[in-house]
Amino acid sequence: MILERITRVATTTAMLDYRNHREDPARWANELGISLEAVQLYLASEVVDLHIDSFIWHRVFGYDLGKRHGAAEAGSRRGWLGRSFWGHADLPRIREAQIGAAVWTITTNPLRSAAGRARALLRNVAAIQAVLARADEEVELVRDVAEHRAARSRGKHAAMLGIQGGNALGPNLEALTELPERAVLLVTLVHLSSSALGTTSSPLRFGSDSGLSDLGRELVRRLNDMRIFVDLAHLNRRGFFDAVEAHDRSQPLLVSHTGVSGAFAHWRNLDDEQLYAVADTGGLVGVLYHPDFLAERAASVRASTIVDHLGHVVQTIGEDFAALGSDWDGAITTPPDMPTCLELPRLVEIMLERGWKPERIQKVLGQNFLRVLKALRG
């Protein structure tokens, strides 16, 4: 029976197991407890995620991105830590969730030497390309809008690569010249610790609250020259505006995964002045899903809280500048009503309940990202 059939998709060396929800959207709506209208609008949209961290666990523990991990049901346990740390996404569930495109990030280990980080980065770029290539009948690496359209026309997930922590590029940024041409789409300048590039927003900065260094400004300029998104997530406020000043204003700035202080004031979140600075470049702000950054009481966070933050972005700088930046598998805890990527249509239900028009919803789900990608790379 169609309702019970599991789609098993053969690849060169891997098999992705997932159910095709397009065959019975009513069943998916019923399982999620939401309207058929929400699921149909979701399925009619191009859904893009700006930040998925699952490769961390492949690198550290051998987490197989081609294997389905955990259970699909909201509230059920996934692995040792339930909704926490990892188990939110993998390629089979990304396909089942009908996520058309995503940025898959390589996170930097700051404890390595500078030269060691550069060597590790180049190994990891090759490794994640190999992992994604194992599912090449379902996944395609893309670098621009034309390649995205081609991959999607073939029914594939369009995967893009990002680097989280510019200190991965080596003491003099030399790894930039060794990366495969245009393979990397974005670089997050700093991560959870400060580096020679600049100061993190995290309390782990352990030092003066300085901004972006001269080397950090040089990185911004070189990323501009290479048409790589400058990602300002994790950067402290002073460094944020240093990067804005150094940046080529003809290119869109990106904040791949953040909360916003207008919905909840927190060291991790952007204030309204920062939102305007991104919008002034035609850029994009992706909202993440970690409860500690979304509300005073993390236990109270639900999928609706994510929409609160998206709503503040929309109300402040407009509907053309908001996007999804989950941070799945980035050592986060997800809301109990949206524990994995499979519950993503619940966001659409909430948006509809708040009176958002389908055009706005589709912009936030993915069209806004495609606009900035075209602006950067054509």
N, C-alpha and C positions, 0 to 999 in steps of 0.2 A: 504493500500500500504506500502511496505517496506520503501520507502523514507519518509513517513510521520509518521511511527510508532514510538511511544515513548516506550522505554523499561521500564516497571515498575517491579521492582524486589522486591518480598516479602522477608521480614526478620522476625525475631521473633517478634519484636515490632515496626519496622520501615519500610518505603518504600522508596527506592531510585529511583528517576525519572531521567533518562538520555537516550540519544540517543546513540546507538551503532555505532560508526563511522566505525567499521570494515565492516559493511554491505554495506556501500557506501562511500569509501574513496574519490571518485571523487567529491562527493557533498561537503565533508568537505574541500577539496582543493579549490573548487570553492568559497565557503563561505569565506575562508581565503585569497583568491586571490594569492595562491601560486601553485606550480606545483604538479601534482599527484605524481611525483617521490619523492618529499620531504615528502608528507604524507605517502606514502607507506614505505619509509625508516623509518620514525618515528614509524609507526605501527609495523614494523619488529624489533624494538629495545626494550630493557628493559629500561624503563625510571624511574629514581630514583631522588627524591628531598631530599636533606639533611636537610632542615629546613623549616617546615610549622608551623606557630604560631596561627592557627585558634582557638586553645583551649583557648587562652586568653579570647576571646570574649564570649565563652560558659560560662566560669567561672564568668566573670564580668557582662554580660548582658543576659546570657541564650541563646546565639547564637546557634542555633540547627545545628550541623554538619551533621545531616542526612537529612536536608532540603535544597533544591536548593535555593540559594539566588541570586537576581539580574538577569540581562539579559545576554545572551550569546554573543551578538554582540559587537565587538570591538568599543569603543567610546561611547557606551550608558552608561547612569548613573547607578550606582549600589549603592543604599542606599543614605544616606544623603550626603556623601562626595565624590561621584563619584568614581574615582580610588584610593582614599586616605584612609588610615587607615585599612579598612577591606573590605570584600566582594569579595576577590580574589579567594577563594577556599572553598569548602565544599565537603563532600563525594560524592554526585551525580555528581558534576562537575569533581572531581578527577577521578571518574570512566569513565565519558564521555571523558575526556582528555587522557584516557588510560595510566595513570601514574601507573606503576606497583608497586612501593614501595616508601615510604617516611618516614622520621623521623618527628614525631609529638611532638612538644616540650611543656614542662611545664615551664612557665616563672615565676621567683621568684619576689615577692613583697618585696623590700628592706626596706619598712617602718615597717614591722612587727618586733617583737623581734626575736632574734636568735632562741629561743625555739619555738616561734610561727611559724616561717618559716618552721621548721622541721615538725611540726604537720600538717601545711597546705600542705606541699609537699606530705606526705603520703596520705592525703585525696584526693589530686589532682591526684596522680597516680591511685588510685582506681576509681576516677571519670572518667578519660579519658579511662581507660580500659572498664568501663561500657558503655560509649558513643560508643566506637568502637564495643563493643559486640552487641549493638542493631542492627547493620548491619552485623551480623555474616555470612550471606550467601554471602556477597560481600566483607567483610574485615576480615583479620586475623592478629592477633598480632604475630610477629615473632621475633626470637632472634639470628638467625644465618643463614648461607647460606642454610643448609638443610631445615630449616623451611621455608625460603623464597621460595625455589624451590617447596616445597610441596604446599604452598599457591598459588603460581602462576600456578601450574599444575591443581589446582582446579578452576582456573579462578578468583581468588580473588586478591584484593589489599593487599600487604604485608605492614602492619603498624609497625613501630618501635618507641620506646619512647626515648625522650631526656629531659634533664634538663638544662635550661638556667639560669645560676647563681648558682655556687656551694655553695653559702651562704645559699641556701635552705636546706642544709644537717645538719644544726644545729651548735652550738658553738664548738663542738668537733667532728663533722662529724658523729654523732651517727646514723643519719637516714640511712646511708649507710648499716648498718647491719639489718635495718628493711624493706628495699625494697624487693619486691618479687624477687625471685632468677632469675638473669639475665634479669629481665624485662626491665631495663634501658640500652640502648645501648651507649649513650654518655652523657657527662656532660661538658657544657661550663663553664670554671672555673669562669669567671666574666661576668657581663653584662654591663649595661650602667652606673653603679655607682661602685666605689671601695668598697671593703669589707675587712674583716679580712684575706681573702685569697690573695688579691693582688690588683693591680691598673688597672683600665679600660683605654682603649685608648680614651674614650669619654672626652670632655671638662667638663663633669659633675663630674670629679674625685674629685674636691674640696680638694686639698691637695697636698702633695709632690708627685713627679713623681717617686715613688719607684716601685719596681718590685713585684715579688711573695714573699709572707711571708713564714715563716717556716711552718705554717699551710697549705698554698697553696702547698708547696712542698710535704708535707705529703699527701695531697689529690691526687696529681699526682701519688705518689707511690701506694696509696691504689686503685686508679682506675686501675692502671696497674695490680695489684694483682687480681682484680675482672674481668679483661678483658673487661673493659668499655673504650670506646674511650675518650681520653683527647682532648677536643675541645678548640682550642686556639683563636677562634673568640672573638672579643671585648677586648682582653688583650693588654695592652700597650707593646711597643717594648721591654723594659727591662724585663718585666714579661714574655713575650713570650720566650725569650732566657733562662730565669731562668727555665721555664717549660721544655724546650728542654733539658737542662742540667740534670734535675731531672728525666726525662722520661726514661723508659726502651726502649732502641733503637731497641730492637727486635720486638717492636710493632709499627704499623703505627700511626702517629699523624694525626689529622684531624683539618681542619679549615672549619667549616660547611657552613658559609655564610660570604663572604667578597668581596671587590673589590681589585684591585692590583694597586700599585703606578706606575708601569711601563706604565699603560694605563691612570691613573689619580691620581696624588699625593693628598692624603687626610689622615686625622688622622685615619680614619676607615680602611684604606687599607694596605695590606702587601707589603713590598719592596722585591726586588729580593733576598736579603740575607735570608729573612724569607721563601721565596718560596723554596730555596735550602735546608733549614733546614728541611722542611716538606718532600721534595722529598728524602732526605737522609735516612728517616725512612721508605720509601715506602708508604708514606701517601697520603693525598688527600686535594685539595683546592676547595671548592664550591663557585661559584660566585653568588652573590645576584643581585636583580633587582631594587634596590632603586636608582632613578636618582641622588640624591644629592651626592652619593658616587661614581658615575660612570663618571661624566663629570663636567667641570667648569660651563656650562650652563645646569642646570637640564632640562629646557624646551626643550633642543635639543636632549635629550636622546631618543633613539628608541631601538627596539630589537637588532639592529646591534651593539649598544654600549655594550650590554652584551657580544656579540661575540667578540668585541674588547678585553674585559678583559679575556675571555676564551682563546683567541688567544695569548695574552701575556703569560699566564701560559704555554700554549703549546710550544711557541717559547723559553721560558726561561728554563723550567725544563722537558718538554716533554709531549706527549699526554697521558701518563699513569697517570697523576696526576691532571687532571682537571675534574670538576664535576659541577652539578647544585645545588645551594643552595638558592632558591628563596627568602625566608623570607616573603612569602605571608601571609597577615593578621597580619604582625608584625609592624603595625602602619607606613607602608611605602606607597609611591605612586608608581604605576607601569607605565611603558612606555605606551603611548597612543595606540601604535600598538600591545601591548601585555598586555592588562589590567587585564586579568584573566588567570587561568590555561588553558582555552580552546584554546588559541592562541599559545600554546607552539610549534607546528610544524613550526611556522615562523622562529624559531631559526635554524631549519634544512635547510630550504630554503636558509637562509643567509650563512650558513656553506658551502652548496653545491656551491653557487655562488662564494665563495672565494676559491673554488678548494679543499676543504677538502674531503678526501676519506671517503667512507661509514664506513670503519673500525674505523677511528678516531672519527667520529661522534658518533658511537655506544658506543665507550669507554666513551666519555664525557657524553652521555645521561644516562649511568648506569653501564656499564661493569666495569669501574674503581672502582666504589663503591663496587661492588660484590667481586672484587679482595681484597680490604682492609678488607671487612667483613670476608672473608674466612681466611685472614692472622691473624686476631684478634681472631676469635671464631671458625673457622673451619666450 
